[in-house]
């Protein structure tokens, strides 16, 4: 009896110990980033540090702007991403003044998020002009832009943020008209003199690459943007401890130099991150003996060729568009066949499908995050919704507008509604239906490139990375295959239409 009791007690204690060990076992961490170069770099440093400390890591890089990253973290789709104090206080939390990390964390409590210790540098907004033009026009301060006939173009997020253009124009009395431009493309545009003034990040490597002059914010408009890791408050201590070494790891000069390696020297941001970690392994809390192996073990796919990587993007693009298109064909045609005989129902169906097209694709993807998260599923749902309109509209229009004379003849012959549909309406509507499917396919292939902004991959991924790094070759790696795929799909459905359409 005593032996049995002792055995049960040992099993109980062993179970407790096993549970404790399991609780401390590193779990897979999903690291996200926004779609600009420095965010990629900081996220990659965090990912490689975690991998070196034994954490399995999934990378969800290049997510859309602040809203998408923030909502993805809040809804548990990612576990962390690099963020900035000024962005949180001004663009997310709408806090007045220039609050510090402690105040921001108090405001983040309702969303269950927390900003960890800062990395050590301030990457604030900056207004830049070409160095030569600045010297020629005597532009040294932001206020010097007042009254100047210059072409101003700012990133879309900067145009809408409370700490962006509206407040800046008011503070400095700037009344020029402005246009929006993708942040990554703005540098090339200003270098080519297509625009004269744009916004930048003060630690961007492009400032050196394109010889741009940062105008002095002499009225102190921009708040501090101190970089740090944003996590959920429920993040385990083991994860927090693993990231503790990133506190004060960088100053403005060091992060600017790292960014320049990517955009000026053309080194992959993963390689830049690996080299930084190798040199600073001890500071980051890694054992000295791991320094020589970090670069090899931190990111296995560094050894992959871009052809292999591109093939993976191509296959994922096919999966996205194929699943969405098949669903749109099945459901769209089914709804069209069910409603075409009722004018009111058919008109309502076309209206609802058209309404989906009025929602900007990136906005629709962002709105789906709270419900479907990020990745494959919301991308397919969005592409499905965008593919419905051409299929439904063409099918209903063709079925409803069948030649009335032929309809009367079929009635005279005693054909039932089903027989009319099978032998008359559908054969005559086939060319129009296929035209709708072909249009939907091309729309789906093009729109699927935006799926990369919510971590769904596909051919949009090299495009997004290329835009953030201003790398034309990388942009073409995604854009050219997407265009070729659209042509191939168009030809395929054209050939299929000729095979199934009734002979003329």
N, C-alpha and C positions, 0 to 999 in steps of 0.2 A: 504493500500500500504506500509506504513511504517512497519507494522507488518510483511509483507511478506519479505521485504528487510532485516529486522532484523533476521528473521528466516534463510534466505539464508546465511547471514553473519555468524551466529552461526554454521550452518552446515559446512561452509567453514573452519572456525577456528577449529571446532571439527575434520574435516578431516585432517588438518595439524597436530594437536596435536596427533591424532591417528596414523598418519604416523610416527611421531617422536618417539612415544612410540614403534611402531612396529620395527622401525630401531634399537632401543636399546634393543629389546627383544632378549635374548640369543638364538642363533641358534645352531643346532647340530654341534658338532666339532668332526672331525675324527682325532684321535691321532694315530700316527704310531710309530714303533720302529724297530730297526735292530734285528738280530737274535743272540744276546748274552746277558748274564744275566744283566749287568748294564744298558743296553739300555731298557730292559723290565722294570726294576725297576724305572728308571727315567721317562719313559713314563707313567707308572702306577701312579706315584706321580702326574704328571701333569694332568692325567685323573681324579684322585680323587679330586684334588683341584678344577678343573673346575666343576665337579659334585656338590661339596659342595657349589659352588657359583651359582648353578642353571642352568648350561649348560648341555643339553643332550649330551652324549659322545658315540661315536662308536670307538671301539678299533680295530686297524689293526696292531697287534703286530707280531713280528717274520718275518717281510719282509726281503728279501735277503740283500746282502751287501749294501754298500754306494750308488752304482749306482741305485738300485731299489728304495730305499727310496727317494733319491734326485729327481729322475724322477717322482715318484709318487706325491711328493710335488709340483714340478714345473708344473705338468699337472693337479693339482687340485684334485687329487684322495684322498689325505690326507691334513689336515690343518696344522699339525705341527709334529715334531719329534725331539728327542734329538740328537744333533750333536756336533762335536768337532772342535775347531779352526784349529788344525793341519791337520785333515782329509780334511776339506774344502780347506785349502790353498795348501796342497800338493797333495792330491789325486783327487780333483775335479777342482780346479782353476789353478793348476800348478804355484803357486806364489813362487818366490824365497825367501830364508831367513825364518824368523819367524815372519810373519806379525801379527798385533793385530786385534781385532774385528772391529775397525773402517775401517781399510784397507780392510779387508775381505768383509765388507758390501758394500764398494764401488765396489768391483769386482763382487758382487752378483746382482748388479742393473740390468744388462741385462737379467738375469733370473727371475727377479721380486721377489727375495727372500731376507730375512733379518734375521740376527742372533740377538736374543734378549740378554738381560743382562746375564752374565755368572753365573753359579750356585755357583762358588767359588772354584772349585778344578781342578787340572791338572791331567788327566789320560793319561800319555804318554805311548809310547811303552816301553817295557823292554825286555831284553834277560835274560832268566832264566835257571838254572841248578838245579839238586838236591842238597840240602844242604850238604849231605854226600859226594857226588862226588866233589862238589866245594871245600870242605875242603881237601879232599884227593889229588886233583890235583892242589891246590892253585889257583883256579879260583876266582878272585875278580873283574876284569875289563873285558869289552868286548874284549879288545886287547889280553887278556890272552888265548883266544880261538885259536889264530893263531898257526898253526903247530900242533895242537892237533888232534889225531885220534878219533874223536867223531862223533856220528850220529846226524845230524842236520835236523830238520823237522819244517817248519814254516807254519802258516796259508796261505791259497791260496791268500788272498788279500795282505798279507804282502810280498809275493814273487813278486807281480806285481807292488806294489806302488813305486812311486819315493822316498818316505821316508822310504822304506822298505829294503829288503835284498840287491838289487843291489847296492844301495848307501852305505849301511852299510859295505858290503864286501869290497868295494873300499876304504872306509875311514879307515878301520882297517886292511886291507891286509889279509882278510880271503879268502882262496881258496878251502875250503871243498865243496864237492857236497851236495846239499840239496834236500829234497823232500817236497811235499805239504801235509798238513793234516788239517782236520776240527779243528777249534780253540777249540771247546768244548772237542774234543777227545784228544787233545794234552796233556792235564794235566794228564789224566789217563795213556796215553802212556809213559810220562816221569816218572810217579810214578812207573810204571811197568818195567822201564829200557828198554823199547822198543826203546826209543830215548833218547838222552842225552841233547839236547839243543833245545829250542823253544822260540817263542815270546809270550809275555804276555802283559796285561794291568797293569799298576803299581798299580791300585786300586782293582785288582781282589781279591775276597775272596779265590780263589783257592791257592794263594801264601801261605796262612796260612794253608789251609787244607792239602796240599801236601808237606809242608815244603821245599819250593823252595827258592833258593838264587837268588836275583836280581843282575846281574853284573853291575858294575858302568859304565855308559856311559861317561868316562872321557874325550873324545874328543868332547862331546856336540853335537852328531849327531842328536838325535831326537828333533824335535821342541816341543813346548808346545801344549798340546791337552786339551784346556779348554772347559768344557762342557757348553752348552747353548741350548735354544730352537730355532729351525730353523722354521720360518714361511714365508708365502708369504707377500710381502710388502703391499698388499691390506688388510691384517688382520685388523679387526675393532678395534677401541680403547677399546671397552668393553672387547674384548678378551685379548688384551695386558695388560690392567689393572688387569684382573683376574690372569695373570701369573706373575705380577710384584713382588709378594712376594717370588718367587723362586730365586731371585737374592741373591747371596752369602749365600745360605741356607746350603751349605755343604762344608767341607774342606776334605782333603785327608783321614784323620783318620776316619771321620764320614762315608764317603761313603764306605771306606774299611770295616768298621764294619757292615754296612747295607748289603753289598755284602756277607760278611761272614755268616750272619744270613740265607741267602738263600742257599748258597752252602755248608756250614759247618753244621749249625743247621737244615737245611732241611725245613725251614719255607717258605711257599708260598710267592712269591715276592709281591703279592697283599696285603697279611696280613702285611708284613714288611712295605710296603708303607703306609697302613692305620695307623699303630702304629706310624710311623714317623710323619704323618700329625697330628694325635691326640695330640702328645706331642708338636709339633711346630705350632699349629693352628694359634696363634696370629701372629707369625713371617711371616706366609704365607698369612696373610691378612684375616683370617677367624675369625668371632665373637667367643668370649670365650664360649658362651653357646652352640656352635656347637661341641665343643671338644669331648663330651661324645657320640655323635651320628655319628661321621664321619665314624668310622670303620663299623657301621651297614648299613649306607646309601650309602657309596661310591661305593660299588661293590656288588649288590644283588646276583650275582651268586657265591659268596664265600660260600653260604649255600648249593649249589648244590653238590651232591656226584659225585665222579669221574665217576661212572657208567652212570649217567644221561648225564654228559658232553661227555663221550665217545660215547654214543648212538647218540648224535647230530653230532659228527664227522663222525660216520659210515654212517648216513643218507646222510650227505653232500657228502661223498665219493661216495656213490651210485649214487647220482644225477650227480656228475661230470663225472664219468666214463660212466654211462648210457646214458647221453645226447651225449657225444662225440662218443661213440661206435655206437649208433643208426644212428647218422649222417654219420659216416664213412661207415657203412654197406649200407645205402641207396645211398649215393653219390658214394662211391667206386664201388659198384656193377653196378650202373647205368653207370658210365664212362667205366667200363670194358666191359659191354655188347655193348656199343656204339662204342668202338674202337678195339675190338679183331679181327675184320675182316681185319683191315688195319695194316700191320706189323709195319709201320713207326709210326703211331699214338699210337699203343699199347706200342711200345718200348719207345716212348717219355713220355707216361704217367707213366710207371714204373720208368723211370729215374727221373722224377720230384718228384714222391713220395719218392724215395730213397734219393733224395737230402735233403728232409725234415729231414730224419733220421740222416744226418751228422751234423745238428746243435745241439749243446748241449742243453738239455731241459731247463736248467735254463737260458741260454743265450736267447733262443727263448722267454721264458716268459718275460725276461727283455726288449727285443726288441719290444714286443707288447704294453708295457705300454704307449708310446706316442700316440698310435692309439686307443687302447681299454681300457686303464686304468688298474686298478688292480681289483682283485676279481674274480667273477664267470665266466664272459664272456671270458676274455683272457685265462683262464685256460681251458675252454671247447674247444676253438679254437686250442690251442696248443695240447691238447690230441687228438683232431680230426685229426690233421695233422700227428701225430705220429702213429695213428691207420690205416692210409690209406695204407701204403706200404704192409703189409702182406695180407690184403684183396684183393687189386688190383693185386698184383703179383701172388697170388695163383689162383685167378679167371681167369686172362688172360692166365696164363700158362695152366690151365686145359682146358679152352675153345679152345685154339689154338691147343693143342696137342691131340685132340680127335682122336681115331683110324682112320687112313685114309681109311681103308677098309670099316668101318661102314659108313663113310661119302660118299664113292662112292656108297654103297648100297642104302643109303637114296636118293641120286641123281637119281639113277636108278628107284627108286620107285616114283619119281616125287615130293618129298617133297620140299617145298619152304624154303628159308633161315630161316624164322620165325619158320616153323614147325621143321626144323632141330634143331634149338636152343631149342625149347620147348621139343621135344620128344627124342632128342639124346644128344646134347652137355650138356645142363644143368643137366639132371639126372646123366650123367657120371662125371660131374665136381663137383657135390654136396659134396662129401667127402673132396676134396681139398679146396673148398670154405669155408666149415665149419672149416677146419684146420686153414685157414687164419683168420677167425673170432675169433677162440679160442686164437690164438697167439696175435691178436690185443687186445683182452679183458685183457689178462694177462699183456701185455705191458702197457695198459692204467691204470690198477689198480696200478701197480708199479710206473709209472711216475706221477700219480695223487698225490702221497705223496709230490712231489715238489711244488704242487700248493699252499701249505701253505706259501711259500716264497713270494707270491704276494697277500696274504690275502684272498685266496679262501677257506680256511678251509680244512676240510677233515681229514683223519687219519694221514696226514703229520704234522698236528699242534702239537699233543703231541710229535711226533718225533723231530720236530724242537726245541720245548721248552726243551725236554729232552737232546738234544745235547748241547744246550746253558748252561744248568745247570749241565751237566754231570750226569744226573739222569737216570740210566739204567731202572728202573721200568717204568718211563714215556715213554721212548723210546719203550719199549716192548708193552705198551698200544696201540701204533699206529702200530707198525710193525707186531705184532701177528694177530690182526684182519684183516690187509691188506693181510697177507699171507693166512689166512683162507678164506677170500673173493675171492681171486684168485683161490683157489682150488675149492670152491663151483661153481664159474662161469665156470671153466673148465669142471667140471662134468655135469653142466646143459647143456652146448652146446654139450657135448659128447652125452648125452641122446637125445637131440633134433636132432642131426645128425642121430642117429640110427633110429629115427622115420620117418624122411623125406627122407632118402636115399633109393634108389631102392633096393629091395631084391636081394640078390646074389644067 
